[in-house]
Amino acid sequence: MNNAEIDVIPQIMNEDFVFTIPTHPEVFKGTKGFEEEVTGLHGAFPDVHLDVHHKWCFDDLILGLWTGTGTHIGDKPLSTPKGPLPATGNSFVIQGVSWIRADGVLLRENLANEDTLKIIHDLGVKDCSKIYSNAAASLASARQFPTQSTQKTTSQNQFAINFKFNHPLLLQEGESESQYENFMSTYWNAFENVEMNITESKREGVVNAYRWTFEADHVRPFFGIPATHKRIRHQGVTVWINNSQGSAEKVYFNENLIVLMGQMES
């Protein structure tokens, strides 16, 4: 991806390889499909770069956490769910996760998630400053202003002293168990009648990762977005990292916020 080395793709991917990511309306299929993804990104962001800062290999899965950067100055319009986006001249920095299925020889599927909200904010398509400000404020305010949420927000695992958490609504990571509880309490307070499902999970050593979906009624404000009283459908990925004593040391969330907020704002 980083060097647009499309000749490598047939060497590492099965011909039936499937790639999905929330920021693209279409599913990329086969080696030719992924070649289109690579050339398309480089056409829009000539300097696009993914920095993989965590990677784990399971028996049939490669799980990678990464930071993506790029400058939107390319000649090729960026493909988005709302149509092609010409060059804006702006740069982006986002977080993402790749959930890659493999068969021991070749890669077969990549179910990726990335910080879709940050992309449109950084590119200047939509100013999301207000929701980022409200999310940051929730780190301290949730206990001061009682909520009506009944959703359990804390993990059953003990939190490490240096616990930190990363969420796409937070421009800076949370730095304590209390901030985590405050943020999650504010998040879940917006919903009632929550139906949450873990669609796939992997646990090995210090890592506990899972993909999830949920449906819920949007009955109270969501970080400043007024209640719509609609039934919301959402999906994402969570990765917990423990220390050697088994205490939760860090948690990464990645979820498709464009779809979530789109349901609330439409």
N, C-alpha and C positions, 0 to 999 in steps of 0.2 A: 504493500500500500504506500509506504513512505516514498519509495523511489519509482513508483509506477512500473514495477517489473512484471508486466503482464505475461511474459514468457514463462514465469515460474508457476503460474496458476495451474496449468494442467498437471504439473508434477506433484502438487500437494492436495488437489481437490478432485473428488469423484465427479464424473460427468453429470451425475444427478444432484450435485451440490445445490442447496437452497439457502439464500441469504435474505433475511428480513430485518428491517429496522424502521422504527416509527416515523422517521423524517422522510421516508420515501414511500409514495403511494403504491408502488408496484413491488412484487416479490421478484428478486433476481434469481434466475434458475440456470443451473449448469455453469461450466467454466466460462462460456461466452457471456452469460449474465453477469458474473462477478467481474469479468473484464470491463463490462459497461460501467459497473459501479466505480471501479478504480479510475478509468479514464474520465468518467463524468465528474468525479470529485476533483481530479487534477485540472480538468477543464475550467471548473469554477474557482478552485483554490489551488493555484500552481505550487504553493509551498505547504500544502496540507501535510500534517505529521501527526502520527499516533505514538505516544510514549506509554508503553506498557509498564506500569509501576507495581503490579501484582499479577502473578500467574501461577495457577495450580493445575496439575494434570491428574485426572482420575482414570478409572479403567476405560471409560468410553467418552470422557468429556475433558475439554480444555476450557478453563475458566480464566478470563483475563480482565483486569480492571485497567483502564487507560485514560489518559488525558489527550484530547484532540485539539489541535491549533491549526489556523490557516487564515489567509487573507483573501477576501472576496474580490479579486481583480481579474479573474479569468474571462475569456471571451465566451465560454459556454454558460448559458443560464443554469442556475441551480434548480434541480427538480425538487418540487415540494408538493404536499397534498393539495395546495391551493393554486398550483400551476408554476410555470417557470419564473425564476427570480433573476433578473439581470444583475450584473456586478454592482455592489454597493460601495466598494472601496474599503469596507470595514473588516476588522479582524475578529476572530472568535477564540474563546478558550472554553472547552466543555469537558465534562466527565462522561465516561461510558463504560459499558461492560459487554463482553462477548461471551456467549454461552455456546461453545462449539462442540458439536458431536463428531466423533471420529470412530473409525473401525480398526485402528491399529496401524493402518497403512496410509489412508487418505482421509481428508476432512469431508464430512457429508452434509453438515448443516450448521449455520450460524444464526442463532436467535439473539440479535444484538439490541441493546437499549442505549440511548444516549440522551443527554440533557437538552431536549428539544426546546424548552423555554429559553434557555440561555443562548441558543443559536439565534432565535429571532430577536432577542434583546440586543445581543452584541452586533448583529448585522443592521440594526436600526429599523427593522420591520415593525416592531412593536415595543413601546416603552413599558417594561415590567417592573420599574423601580418601586412602585407602590407595594406590590405583593412581596418583593424581596424585603422591603422595609418592615412590613407587617410580620413576615416570618422571623426576621432578626429580633423584633420586639417580643415575640412569643417566648423566646428563650428565658426571659425574666418575668413575664407578666402572667403566665398561666396560673400560677399559684396565688397571685394577688387577686385575680378576678376569677372566682369559681366558675367552672363549666358544668354542663349537664351530661357530659359524656360518660357512658358506662363501659367504653372500650378499655380493656386492660392494655396498658402502654409499656409496662416494664417487662424486661426479660426475666425468666426464672433463674438465669445464671447470675452469679455475683459479678458486679462491675469492678474492673480494675481501677486503681487510684488514678491512673493516667488515661482513663477512658475518653475516647473522642468519637464523634460520628459525623458522617458526611451525607448531606441530602441536597438534591438539586434546587430546593427552595432557599437554601442557605448559601450566600456567597462566601462565607467563612464557616469552617466546620465548628460544630458544637464541642465543648471542652469539658463536660462533666455529666454525671448521671442525672443531676437535677435539671440541667438544660435539656437533656434528652427527654425526660419526663414532661417538662413544660411544653416543649415543641410538639411531642406526640399527642399530648392532651388537647392542645389547640387544634391540631390536625383532625383528630377523630371527633372532636366536639361538633364539627360541621355535619356529621352524618348520624342517621339512625337506621335501624333494621339492616345492619351490615351482614353480608354473606361473603365471607372470605375463604378462598380455596388455595392451597398450595398445589400447583400443577406439576412441579418437579423439584426434587431436592437432592443435594449431594453433601455428604458429611465425611470428613476425613482429617485426622490430626486436629489442627487448630482452626480449621475452616468449616463453617456451616453455611451453605448457600442454598437459596431456594427462589424459584419463580412463583409468582402469585397473581391471582385475579381477585377483584372484589366488586360487588354490587352494593349500593347503599342509597338511601334517600337523603338528598341534600336539603336539610331542614334548618340549618343555621349558617351564618357567614363563614366562608372558607378564606382565611387570611385577607379579609376585606371584600371578597366577592359575595354579594348578597345571596341569601338562600333562594333557590329556584323551585324547591319542592319537586324536583325531577328525580327519577331513578338513574343513578350514575353507574357506569361500567368502566372499570379501570384495570390496569395491569402494570407489573414491575418486577424488579429483582432486588433481593436483599442478601448481603454477604456479611456474616458475623466472623470476626477474627478473635480468637481467644489467646491468652498468654499460656505459658507452660504450666501454670497452676489451674487452668481451666476457667479463669475469669474473663469476662468480655472486655477486650482491649480496644476494639474499633468496630464500627458497623458502617457499611456503605449501602445507601439506597440509590436506586435508579428507577425512574418511572416515567411514563409517557404523559408529561404534564400538559402538552398541547392538546391532546385528546380529552384529558380530564377537564381542563379549564374551558375548552371549547363547548363541552356539554353544559357547563354552568353559565356561559355567556351567550349562548345562542338563543 
